[in-house]
Amino acid sequence: MQGRLLIDEPLAKYTSWRVGGIADRLYIPYDKADLVAFVKSLPATEPLFWMGLGSNLLIRDGGIRGTVINTKNRLKEMGFTAEGLLYVEAGVPCALVARFCAESGFLGAEFLAGIPGTMGGALKMNAGAFGGETWPIVHQVEMLNRQGQVSFREPPEFKIAYRSVKGLDGEWFLSALLKLEEGDTAASQQKIKALLEQRAKTQPTNQPSCGSVFVNPVGDYAARLIEQAGLKGFTLGGARVSEKHANFIVNTDNASAADIEKLIAIVQRKVNEIHGVLLKTEVCMVGEEKTATVIPAHRYDNPEKFGRVAVLMGGSAAERAVSLRSGAAVYEALKRAGVDAIAIDVTDSPIDALAGVQVERVFNIIHGRGGEDGVLQGVLGVMKIPYTGSGVMASALSMDKLRTKLCWQGYGLVTPRWQLLDSEADIDGCIEKLGFPVIVKPAQEGSSLGMSKAHNRDELVKALQIASEFNCDVYAEQWVAGKEYTVAILNGAALPVIRLETPHSFYDYEAKYYANTTQYHCPCGLDDAQETALQDIAVTASKVVGVTGWARVDVFIDSQGQYQLIEINTVPGMTDHSLVPMAAKQAGLTFDELVWQVLETSLA
């Protein structure tokens, strides 16, 4: 064989979406004859998958078992026969076919300039663009079967429909003869130029995508239905419905195949709910899903590896009482696990609290200012004492709700609209921008402290006064009508989602820590796809602001089904009312095992 055989080859770089897992084997043939010989040499039981430019293709994160054959620029022969038919092999890009025909003075293939794939893919799915389709210009095709035998077939031997071609199972396209008409070269080239300009103007050609994701319903356009459903710009993980063309899903930089597939399902469900139309996918989805990460329960082996651990609790912020309760619970769990732990109530400076105390690391359980805002993290960094949770920058950023929202919005994640309130002079502008109701928040405070819901101007003025008592930025946020969820993050993985219900006007300080009327639903009531999508959004939201170790992300799903990010907590509560222990329990972790795993984040 003259081709290249690659073992355990990552497939993302071979796809236009730039996602995909690993192929057991990837074969890149030297030419058509080499490919035929390779297929003949394979065991009859070897699974085979063919790909060209990797457009219109979603390879799942678990990759493809068996052998993948890549024909891009390998089956690359093209030329006119004596009979005036165009011979073109399956690996030739469609755009190249269009240009070659135009330069040769043949008409009818201009539409191929708008198809981001190879001729093999165009033949397989009757690809089309700008009113043209592949199979009306096909005279004959050359096929290769699983036994390595080559045959020639005519169009009537296939069942050809809109974006669909059905032939014999276990056969693949090697080449085609296309029938075209002679014409004006300049006119053909001008048509291609106009089509490409239209494509650049209407499609996100500068971002990784697969082309159109959904088949247009009869008499309508998938893009129109998606846009009317309010999904333009909707983002899940690193995948986004393009703002330029709603029938395109783009990889914004770090999407997984799972992000894209889940977003496809969300679009289908939403469009069906609103328009009563179930969109069919044009994209081919293949491969295996990536095995989910399972957070193992811990046996408390070698607690000596931590050395002496200081559990810092209390602090001087408004959340002091809750921190003391969390700290006591954490301290007892560490002692039960055999860790050499000491409890330290920090009433003023953490430097003074640690003076004369020899410790190897810190379990930080100080909520709010002074413990969750980067101050303590900076002190411990200077003292060269490892600690649990996020670093200085992520802690400071996450504590500031406004700047966190700006980061999320810049990344394309959805968060409710807001208005900064420096003084009562901003009230009227806020009402004009957000309307009512709104919720007013101190931007650098936690545990819902200082928050008030306002239904009218008088309540808004009073809410501003209450929030201003906390001596930090104050903002009003558009009220989200929907259900409230929270997602705990542990070592980069999301724990089971919790849905919150409270008879209070919102999930305030009292509802969080003291009320017995607050209801916590875990399982949360979402279906598997929705819960996974919500977990993925939460993980992405935490990564955007640099969170490490553990955290908790609060999210609403509004009445339109949109995921709305609210805030993130980098030192979540660990009391008997706290949410992270509830989620951990649902995942099979006891409270002591959870505390152990959080402490292990200090080892990084």
N, C-alpha and C positions, 0 to 999 in steps of 0.2 A: 504494500500500500504506500502511496506517495503523500497521502494526507496526514494531518496532525490529530492524534488521539490524546485528549486531555482528561485526567482523572480528577474527580471531585472539583469540578470547575464551577466557580460562582457565575450565575447567569445574568445578574443585574446589568452588567456592562454590555450584554448582547440584546437588551430590550429597550425600546424607546421610552418606557416608563422609568427605566433605571431601577427596577426592583426585581426580586426573584431569588430563590434559594440556590442550592448547589445541584448540579447534574452529576450522577454517578460517573458518567462518561460523556464527553463532548467530542464529536468527530467533525473536523473541517476538511472536506474532500479537496483533492488537488484539481479535479475536473469531473465531468460527467462519467467518464469511463471508470475513473478511480472510485467514484461513489457506487456505481453498479457492482464493482468487484468487492467493495467493503460490505455492502448489504448481503451479498451472496455468502460471505465468510461468517456471518453472524449465526449463532444458534437460533433455531426456530422459535425458542421461547423468549428471546431477548426483546423487551419492550422498546419501541422506537418512537421518537417524536421529532418532527421536522420544524425548523424555523428559518426565516430569512433575516429581514431587518429587525424582527422582534416588535413590530408595530401591531396594533390590534390584538395584543397578546398580554395576558396577565399570568405570570408564573408565580405561584404561591411561595411563601417564605420557606416552606419545608423542602422545596426543590423538586426535582424529577428523578424518579428511579428508572434505571435502564440507560439507554443511549440517546442523546440528543444529536441530531445532524444539523449543522448550520451551513446553509448554501449561499449566504451573502457573498457576493463578488467571487464566488467559486464556480457556480454554474453561470458563466458570464458571457457566453457566446451569443452574438446577435448579428443578423445580416439578412439581406433580401435574397430570395431564391430566384431561379430563372423564370418562374411563373409569376413573380411579383408579390409573393407572400413574404411576410416578415417572420423569420425564424428567431425566436428569443428563448433563452434558457431561464429556468425558474429562479436563478439567483440574481437576475438583472433588476436593479431598482426601477420601479414604474416611471419615475420622473425622467430617468435616462432614456427609457423607451420613447417617451413623448418627445423629447428633444431630438433623438435620432431620426424619428419619423418626419418631424418638421424640417430638419436639415436636409432630408432625402427627398422632400417634395411629396410626402404622402399625408393625407388627411384622415381623421377619425380617431386618433389616439391622444389628442390634446388633453382630454380629461384626466389621463393617467398622471399628468404633472401634479395633480392635487392629491394623489394617493401616496402616503408615506410608507410604502412597503415594496416588496419584490413582486415579480410576475407570478411566482409560485403562490404567494398569499392572495394576490388578486384573483387568480384562477380558483383557488379554494373557496372563496367567499363571494365571488361575483362582485368584487369591489367596484365602487363607483364614486364619482365626484362631479359636481357642477353639471348634473343632468346626463352624464354618460355612465355606461356600465361596461364591464370587461367582456362578458360572453357574447354580446352581439357582434364583436369583431373577431371571435375565435373561429378558425377554420378546422383545426385539428390539434389534439394534444398528445404528448408522449408521456406514458405512465410507467412507473416502476413498482412491482409488487414485492411482497415480503420475501419471496423466494429469489429475488434478484432478476426476474424476467421483465423484459421491456416490451410494451405493446403500444399501439396507436389507436386513439378513439375519436369519434366524431361527437359534436355537441348533442345530437339526439340521444346518445347513450347516457346522458346525465339528466337529472331532474334539477332544472335551473330556476331559481326564484330570486326575489329581491334579497340580496345579501346572503344567499344560501345556494350551495351546490352540493348535490348528493350523487355519488358514483358508487363504485364497488369498494367495499371495505378493504383496508390493507393495501391501498394503492396510493401513490404519490406522484405529483406532477414533476416531470423532468424538463419539459419544454412545451412550446406552443407555436403553431403557425397562425399568424394574424392576417386577416384580409382587410386591406385599406384601399383608399382611393387616391389616385394621383391628383395633385392640386398645387396651389400657390404656396411656395415655401415661406415667403414673407408674411402672408396672411395667417398661416399656421403658427409661425413664431410669434406674431403679434397676439394671437388668441391665447397662446400659452403664457405670454407675459401678462396679459390682462387677468387670466385665471390665477396666476401666482400672486399678483398684486391684491386681488380680491381675497385670496387665502390669508395673506399676511395681515390684511386689514381686519378680517373677521374671526381669525383663529389664533390661539395662543402658541404660535410657532416657535417662540423663544423659551418655552418651558417644556419639560419632559411630559409627554402624554402618549396615548395610544391612538390618537385620532378620535373620531366619534365613538362614544361608548354605547349609545342606544340606537336601535333601529327606529326610523321615523314611522309612527303609526300611519295607517292609510288616511290620506287627506289632511295630515297635520305634521307638525315638526316636534320632535322630542325636546329640542332646545326651548321652544315656546312654552311647552307644558312645565318644564323644569323651572324656567324663569318665573312663570305665573305662580308656581308653588312657593316662591320666595327663597329658592335654594341657591341662587347665584352667589358665589363667594362662601357658601357653607363649607366649613372645614372640619375634618376629622383626622386627628394626628397630623401627619405631613401631607395629607391628600386634600384637595380643594376643588369644588366645582368652579370652573373658570369664570371670572367676571366678564371675560371677552366673549365667550361662547359657552352657553350652559350645557351643551352636550359633550363638553370636554371636561375630564377630570385631570388635574395637573399634579405633579409631584413638586411640592414647594421647596424641597431640599432633602428631607429625611424621611419620606413616607416609606412605610412597609407595604407589602402586597396586601396584608390584612387590613391596613387602613383603607386602601383603595376598594377592596371587595366589600367592606362594611359600608363605605360611603355609597357604593353602587346600590346596595340593599336599602339604605335609608332613602335614596332618591326614588327608587321604585315604589317603596311603601308610601312615601309622602305624595307622589304624583297620583298613585292609585286612590289614596284617601280623598284628595281634593278634586281630581278630574274623572275618577272612575276608569282610568286607563293604566293597564299594567305594561310598562315599558319592557321590551325585550332587549337583551344585550346583544350588541354587535361584536363585542370583544370576546375572544376565546380565553377562558380561564382554566388553567391546567396546573398539575402538580399537587403536592401535599401541603397541608397546613403545618405550620411550625408547632412542635409540641410545647404546650404551655409550661411555664416555669412553675414548679411546685415548691412552695416554701416548706422545708422539712421541719418537723418538730426536733427539738434539740435534747440530746442527753447532756447533762451538765458535766462534760468532760473538761478537765484541766481548767478550773476556775482561776488557778494561779497565774494563767497567762495574762490576766488583766492587771495583776499587781493590786495595789491599794486604790480603791475607787472612792472619790468624793462625790456624794450625791448633793448637788447644789440646788437648794430650793428656797422658796420664800420670795426674796427680793423686796424692793420698796415700791413697786408699781401697783396699780389698782387690782391686779389679779393675784396679789400675795396670798390670800386665803386659799384660793384654788390650788396654787402652786405648792403650798404646804401639804395639802391633802394628797396631791399627786406624788410629791416627794416621799411622803411617808409610805405610800403603797409601793413605790419603786424600791425604796431602801429595804423593806421587808422581803420583797421578791428576791433581791440580790442576796440577802442573808440566807434565805432558804436554799438558794442555788450554791452556797458555799463560797461566795465572793467576799473578799475582805473589803467591806464597804463601811464608810462612815457618813453620817448625815450632817450636813452643815447648813444652817439657816443663815442666808446672806441678808443682812439687814441694811447694809450700806455698801461699802466697796468690796468687790470680790477679792481684791488684792489683800485687804485686811482680813477677810474671812479665811483666806488660805495661808495667812502668815503663820509660820512655825509648824504647818501641817505638811507632812511628807506624803504626797500621793503620786501615783503613776498616771492616772487619768481622771476625767470628770464625766459624770452622768449629769447633763444639764437638764433640769426640769423646772427652771424659772420661766414662767409664762410672761409674755408682754415685754414692756420696756425694761431694758437693763439685762434681760436674759435671752430675748428672742430677736433682738434688733441689731445684732452684730457687735454690741459693746462688750459683752462677756466673751464672745468669740475672739475679739481682738486682744483682750487682756490675756486670755489663755494662750493665744498664739505667741504673744511676746514672752510669756512665762514658759513656753515650750511644753505645755501640758496638753496631751491629746484629749479630745472631747467628743461627745456624741453629736450627731446631726450635722446641719449645714455649716458652711464657713461664713466668714465675715460678710462678703458681698451678698450672697444669697439670703442670709438672715436679714440684713439691713433692707434689701430690696423687697423681700416678702412681707416684712413688717409694715411697709408703706403701701397701703392698698391702692392708692392712686397710681404710683409708678409701676406697680405690678400690672395694673390694668393697661397702662401704656405699652408695656412690654408685650403683653398678650395681644393687644390690638395690632401692634406692629408686626407680630408674627402671623396674624391672620386668624387668631382665636377670637371667639365671640364673647363679649362681656357687656353688661348693660350700659347704656349711655349715662353720662354724668355731667355735673356742673360744679366747678369749684366755687365755694362760698367764702369769700374773704370777709365780707361784712353784709349788713342788711341792704346795702346798695346793690348787691347781686341778686336779690330775691326775685325781682320782676323778670330779669333776664332768665333766671332759672325756670320760672313758671312758663315763660314763653317757649323755652327749649324743651323742657321735659314734661310739662303738664302735671297732673296729679293722678294717683298718689305718687309720692316719692319717699325714699328712706334717706335720712341724713346721718352721716357717719363721721367720726373723727378718723382721719386717714392713717394715723400711726398708733392706733389703740386696738386691743384685742378683746376677745370674749364678748363681742356685741356691746361693750361698754360705751355709753354715750350715744347710742343709736336711738332714733325716734322715727316713727312713720308719720307723714304729714299728708292730710287730705285737702287742705286749703291754705291760704296765705298766712293766717294767724298761727296755725299749727307749724308751718314752715319756719316762721320767725322764732317761735318758741324752741323748735328742734335745733335751730342754729345756735341759740343761746346755750342749750344743754351741751351740745357737742363742743362748743368753744371753751367750756370749762376744763377741757382736757389739754389745753395749750398745745395744739397741733393743727395741721391743715384740716379743714372741714369741707366736705363735699356732699351734694345731693345726688342720689342715684335713682334712675328710673325704676319704679316698682315692677317686679317681675311676677306676673300672675301665672302660677304653675306649681309644680311639685318640687320640693327641696330634697337634695341628695348630698351625701358626703362620701368621699373616696379616700381611704387611707392608703398611703404609699410607704412601702417598706423595702429598702434596698432596690429601688427602681421598679418594683412590681406592685401592682394594685391589688389590694385586698377586696373582699366582697363589698359591694355598694350598700349603703344604708339610706333608707328614705325616712325623713323626719316629718312628724306631724305634731303640731302644738295648738292648743286653743288660744294661745297668746296671739297678738297681731303679727308677730314674727318670732323667730327662734332667738330670744333675747337671753341675757345673763341668767335670769331666774329660771327660764325654761331649760337652759343648758345644764345647770348645776344643782338645782334644788327641787323643781316642780316634779310631782309624781304623775302629772297629766300628760307629759310629753310621751309620744309613742315613737318607738324606733322599729322600723321594719327591715329585717335582714333574714332571709332574702328580701330584696327591695321591691319585688313585684314587676320589674322589667323583664322582657324576654331575654334570652341569652345574647342575641345580637345587639340589643340596645344596651344591656349592661356592659358588654365587652367594649362597645363603642364609647360609653361613658368612662370606663376605666382607662381606655387609650387616651382620651382627651385629658384626663386628669394627670396621667403620666407625662404627656407632652407639656402640659401647663407647668408642671414642676420642673421639667428639664429646661424650659425656656428661661426661667429665672435662676437656674443653677443649683436647685435644691439637691441635696444628697442625704443619704441615710434614711430619714423618715420624715413624714409630713402628712397633712390632711388637706384635701382640696374640696371646697364647697361649691356646688353647682346647682342651678335650677334648670329644669326642663320646662319651657314656657308653654303656653296654650297652643302654639304653632308647632311644637315638637322640637324647637331649637334649643341646643345646649348653651346655657349662659353661665360663664365662669364668674364667681363672686369674689373669693379670696382664697389664700393659702396660709396654712399655719405650720411653722417649722418646729415648734415645740408643743405638740398637741397635749391635751389633758390626759391624765392617767388616773382619774377618780372612778368611783363606782358608777357615775353617770357618763363617763367619757366614751367617745365614739370609736377610737382606734382599738381599744381592747374588745369592744363588741365585734368589730369587723374581723379581728384576729381570731376570736373564738369561732366565728362562722367558718374561717379558713382552717380550723383545726388546731390553732395555737392557744395554749393556756396563757394566762396573764404572765406567769413566770417565764414562759418560753418567749413571749413577746419582749419582755424587759431584757432578757439575755441577748436577743437579736439586736435590739436597739443599742445595747452596750457594745456589741461587736462592731458597730459602725465606727467606734472610736479607734479601732485597730487599723483602719484605713489611713 
